[in-house]
Amino acid sequence: MSLRIVWSSNVFWANTGYGIQARYLLPRLQRLGHAIAQFAWYGVQGGKLSWGGLTVYPAVHDPWGNDVAGAIVQDFRADLFVSLMDIWVLPADYRRRLGCAWAPWFPVDHKPIPPLVAGRAKTADYPLVYSRFGLEEARAAGIPARYIPHGVETSIYCPPEDKRAVKRLLGFPEDCFLIDMVAANKGYPSRKHLGESVIAFNEFRKRHEEAVLYLHTDITPAEGGLDLQALVKALGIPKENIYNVDQFQLHMGIPDVGLAKIYQAADVHLSPSSNEGFGIPIVEAQACGTPVITTNWTSMPELTFSGVCIEPMQLAFTPLNSFVAQVAVRDIVEALEEIYSWDTARRAEEAAKARAGALAYDWDKVTREYWKPFLEEVEDTLQRRPKPLDGPLADEVRKLARSEEEYRAELRGDAA
């Protein structure tokens, strides 16, 4: 038996974390023999389409697709609905609305797991988390979760033969100390600590004039984030010390090979987030042999194979009634100084550690060791599940059931 699966996430061509996961995983699930449709509540509107044998359903009114998810399940005749998204945005009766088995692949990015997240997860047939931190938190809350990590295409994200040559190719000074940030500039305060990171870089570059910061993000406050241009101007950072991605190309979509070149050129990837459900750029960068700076909170410690994991300065309580971390500018500066101090031998050693750690998240490995056995278990469960009766036999069974109820009613009447 092969499964008919509706996959709910950002559309697979979107260069978002959820879109990237769909892009690389869905073809692999098809090769396992499963029929796949994608419900793209972000990235498609106006009508469903077919793309390379994949049916793609659009959003209608609700931003997370709550209004049409059940109808899509019926239209595709799905056995399983896999959602890759925050589940706290979903209604309490989401499983009932779907009408089929539900496997939410969801982030746990607070400590402890927020009550709203735990409540939704407990209604699922197969709750899936993508960090070992998330697994520990879910099980502590009584959720029978299963761990399936995110994946990275390590054939694309791989170490360069010559880092200086890649810097030169991309237009950076080949002798610069290049720091990259690949982070969404959404909301305030910045979950990615973008403001603190730029301020920390400014302190660092005053000591090291060859330091360069590359920002792979929207530098405008269009999505409720920071006006990074205004911040750079206020700090007086010279233009030769800071670069940003071409804004039009960012929104049109930078190819994965292009992003891999950035990681290959970088001397360190800066990602001291307040919280992460996983942290795909952290693994992508290390797959390229680049050390990382992260925060010792949620999923980030388990993904830091080479680099520095900053201790939180303090915790912050969020509207989800749980905690995220805050980092100090001085600690980001110290982490940059530590990696800057490595000699050539240490850099080579750390690059090898980074690559080795990231290979555990190679897409073929993740598919083979996690998704394949999980879906085989779902198949087995559905095969053993009694099928509803239909036709003349079902009518006879219902008549017998009614007759038995009438007989029991008569007995109760006699007893009275």
N, C-alpha and C positions, 0 to 999 in steps of 0.2 A: 504493500500500500504506500502510495506517495501522498503527501499532504497538499491540500490547497490552502495557501497561506496568504493572508493580507498583511502587508508590512506597513505600519503607520509611522511616518517620520517626515522630516524635510525631504524634498524631492532629491533623487540621487545625483543630479548634476549640480546641486547647490554646494558651494564651498564652505559649508558649515560643518561642525563636528558630526551632527546627525546625518547630514547629506553625504559626507565622505564615508561613513560607516555603511550606508545603504549602497553606495557606488561599488564598493569592493566586495561586500558580502552577498548581495542578492544574486549576482551571476553564479557565485559558488553554490548557493542553495539550489539554483536551477540545475546546475550540473549534478547535484545529488539526486535529482529526479523529482523535485517538488515543483508544483505549479505556483507561481508567485505573482501577486498583484501588489502595487504600491498605492497606498492612500497618502498622497502628498498634500497634507493640510498647510504646508508652507512651500510655495514655489510653483503651484499650478492652480489656475482658475479658468472657468468658462466651459469646461467639458473634458471628458476622459479621452485619453489617447493611448496608442500602442507604440512602444519604443523597443525595438530589438527583442520582440517576443514578450515584453513586460507590459501588462496593462497598468496604466497610471490614472488613478482617480483624483479629481480635484477637490479642493475645499469649496464650501458653499457660503454659509454665513458665519458660523462660529469659527473663531481663529484657530481652535485646536480640533475642529472637526466633530465636536460632540453631537451636532445635529444630524449627521449623515453616516456615522461610522456603522451603525447597525444595518442600514440600507445597503451599504457597500458589501458588508459580510453576506447578506442575502443575495445580492446581485452576482457575486463571485462564487457563491456556494462554498464559503470558506469553512475549513475545519479548525483553523487556528488563526488568531489575530495577535500579531506581535507589535507592540507599540514601543518606539524608542523616543521617549519624551519625559518631561516631569509629570508624575502622576497626580500631584496635588492639584493640578488645574482641571482634573476630570471630575465629573459628578459622582456622587456616592453610589448610584445605581448603574455605573458604566458597564459592569459585567452583564447585568440583565439586559441592557440595551443592545449589547453586541449579539447575544444569542448563540455564541460559540465559545470554545475554550480561549482564554485570554492569557497571554504571556507578556506582561509589561517588563521591558528591559530598561530599568530606570536608575537614575543617579541617586546616590545617598551622599550628599555634599555638606551635611551639617553633623555635628556631634552633640547629643545623641540624635538618632534618626527622628526627624520631626513627627509629631503625632499625626498630622494630616497625611503625611507620606505613608506612615505605617498603617493607618486606617484603610487607605486605598489598596495597599499591597495585600492586605489580609483578605480582600475580596477576590483576588486573582486565582486562577487555576495553577499557573506556573510563574511565580514571581522570580525575576532574573535581575541580578545586580552585576555591575561590571568593575567592581574593585573588591579586594579582599577586606578592606575596611568596611565597605558597604555590607558585605556578607556577615561580618561580625556584628555590626549594628542591627541588621535585620533579624538575625537569629536571637539576639539579646531581647528583641521586642516580640519574640514569639512568631516570627514570620518564617515559614519553611522555604527560604530563598535558595537559589542556585547561582553559582558564580560562573559567568561567561564574560571574559574581558573584551574590551575593544581591541581592534586590530590595526596594524600598520603594514603598508605595502613596502616591505624591506628591500625589494628589488629596485624600487625608485628611491626610497630614502636610504641611502648608503654612503659610506665615507668617500671623500674625494681622493683622487690620486695626488693632487697638488692644491692645497688650500689657497696659497698665494695666487695661483693661476685663476681659481674661481673668483676670488676677490677682484682681480683685474678684469675678468670677463664681465662682472656685474657693475663695474664702474667705481668700486671702492679702492682706496689706496692699498696697495698690496702689503704694506708694512703696518697697517692699522690694527688696533685691537678692537675687533668688531663684536658688538653686543646686539643681539636681535631680540625683539619682542613680537610674538605672533599672538594677538589677543584682541577680543572684541571690545570696542569702546562703547559699551551700553550701560545706561543707568548710572546713578550716583548715590552713594559712593561706589567707586570703581571696584568691581569684584576682582579684577586683575591687578589692582594696585598700580594702575598706569601713572597716576600723578606722583605717587611716592617713588616710583621707578625712574621717572624722568628727573625728579629732583635729586635722587641719589646719583644718577649718571652725571648730572652737572657737577656735583661735588667730586666725583671720581675723575672726570676729564680735566679738572683744574690741576690735578696731580699728574695726569698722564695725557699729554696733549695729542697723542696719537689715537686716543680712544674715539670711537665712532658708535653712535646708536642708530639702529635701523628700526623703524616702527612699521610693522605690517598690520595696519588697522585704519579705520576711518578716523581721520584727524579732526573732524568737525564734531560738534555736539548734536548732530542730527538725530541720534537715537538716545538722547538723554544722557550722554556721557560727557566727557571733558572736551573743552576747546583746546586741543593740544597745541595748535598754532599759537594761541594766546599764551599758553603756559611757557612754551619755548621762548617766545619773545620776552615775557616777563623775567625769565631767568637769564636772558642774554646769552643763550647758547649760540656760538658761531655756526653759520650754515655749513661749514666744512666738517663739523662734528656731528651733524644729525641729518639723517635721510629718512624719507618715508615712501611707502609704496605709492605708485601712481594711482590716484583715487578712482579714475575711470576704470582702469584695468582691475582694480580690486573688486569693484562691483560687477564687472562683466565676468570675472572668474580667472584667477591666476592658475595656470596648469600645475598639477602636482609636481612635475619635473622642475618647474620654475621655483616653487616653494622649497623643494629639496636643495636647489642651488644656494638659496639663502642660508639654510642650516649648514650646508657644507662650507660656506664662506665664513660663518660666524665662529668666534673664539669661545663664546658662551651664549647660551639661550637663557633669557631672563623671564622667569614665570613665578614670581612670589605671590600667588593668588591668595585671596582670603579663604577660598574653599573650592574644591573640584570634585565632581563626580568621578572623573577619570583624569583627563589632561592629555589629550591626543598630541598637541605640539611638543609636550615634554618627552614623549616616546619617539616622535618623528625626529626631533633634534638629535637625540642620543643614537638613533639608528644611523644617523650620519656621522657619528663619532664625536658629537659636540656635547660638552658638559653642560649642566643646567643649574640654575638657582631657583629653588622652590621653597615652599613653606611646610613646616613640619605639622601638617594638619590634614585631615581626611585622607584622600587617596594618594597624596603627593609623596609621602615617604616611601611607599612601596614601589614607586616609579622612578625614584632618584637613584640611578645606578652609578652615576659619576657627577660630582659637583658638590653643591652645598645646599643643605636643607635648613632654612632659617627658622629659629625658634620664634613663635608668636610673641609680640610685645604684650598683647592683651587679647581678650576675647570680646566679641560683640554679640548681643542677643538680637535676633532678627524677627520679622513678623511671622516666620514659620515656627516660632517658639522653640528655637534651638540656637546653637552657637556656631559662629565662624571666627576666623582668626584675623588679627590685624598685625602688620609688620612695621617695624621702625625703619626710617630712612637710613639711619646709621648702620643698621644690620645689613641692609642691601649693599651699602658701600663696602663694608667689611667683607662680604661674600665676594664682591667683584675683585677686591684686593687679593683675596686668597687665590682665586683662580688666575689672576694676572701674574702672581708670583711663581707659578709652576714653570719649571725648566722644560727643555725639549723632551727629555726622557719621561718626565712625569706626564706631560701632555699626551705622549704616545700611549703610555700605560692607561691613562684615563679614557682615551678614545676607544681603546680595546674593551675596557670595562663597559663603557656606554653601549657600544655595539652589541656585545654579548648579552647584556640585559634586555635590550630592545628586541632581540631575535625571539624571545619568548612570546612576543605579541605579533609575530608574523602571521599574515592572514591565512595562509595555508594551514599553519599549525593550529590557529584558533578554530578554524572551520573543522579540521579533522578531530581535534581533541575535545572540543566543547560543543559546537553546534550539531555535528553529525550524531553523537550519542544522545544528545538531548532530544532531537527530533525523532530519533528511533524510539525513544521511550514514549514520546507523545503518540506516535503511530501505534505502538503496542497497546497503550491505554485506550485509545479510541477504538481499536479493533475488538478489545474485550468488553467495551461498554455496550450494554443492551441497546439494540436499535428499536425505535418506536414502531409499534404495529400499525399497519395501514391496510386498507381494503376490507373485504368481507370478514376475514378472521378478526380484525380489530372491532368491527361492529358486533360480532358475537360475544367477544370478551366484554365489551361495554354493557351488553344486555345482561350477561351473567352477573356482572358487578352490581347493576341496578337491582336485579332480582335478589341478590344476597342482602343488599341494604334494606329492601322491603321486608324480607323475611326477618331480619334482625329487629326492624321497627315493630313488627307484629309481636315478637317475643317480648320486647320491652313493654308493649301495651298490655300483654297478658300478665306480665309480672306486676304491673301497676294495679 
